[in-house]
Every structure is written in structure tokens, then in C-alpha cells.
Amino acid sequence: MSERAAPFHCPYCGDEDLRPNDAGHGAWECAACNRAFQLKFLGLLARGVQHTSSGESQI
């Protein structure tokens, strides 16, 4: 996969009229509700690993 995925809907109003924003990488603007937002990849989740309230990992 060489291209980044684009959002299909605005996370605020659900409209599909989205355009890239000049604010930076992953920034989008919604023409319907006049909001700008940014997408960020946080990482991959490991299946079967649960984090406790103290931050320790348990399997």
C-alpha cells in the first residue's frame, strides 16, 4: 500500500465533503460543518495483551 488512506466521513457531522487542509500531513477540513481535524496513526495493537491500571501488561 503506497498511498495513505483518506477519511470517508467527518468525525463531527458525518458529511462526506472532505478536503485536505494546508495545516500539515493528515489534516482535513469539512466543508459542511467548517471544522478541521487531523488523523494520526498510533500503532499496532497486540492481540491477547491487556494493560492493567498500573500500566503493566498481562497475557
Order of alpha helices (4+ residues) and beta strands (2+ residues): beta-beta-beta-beta-beta
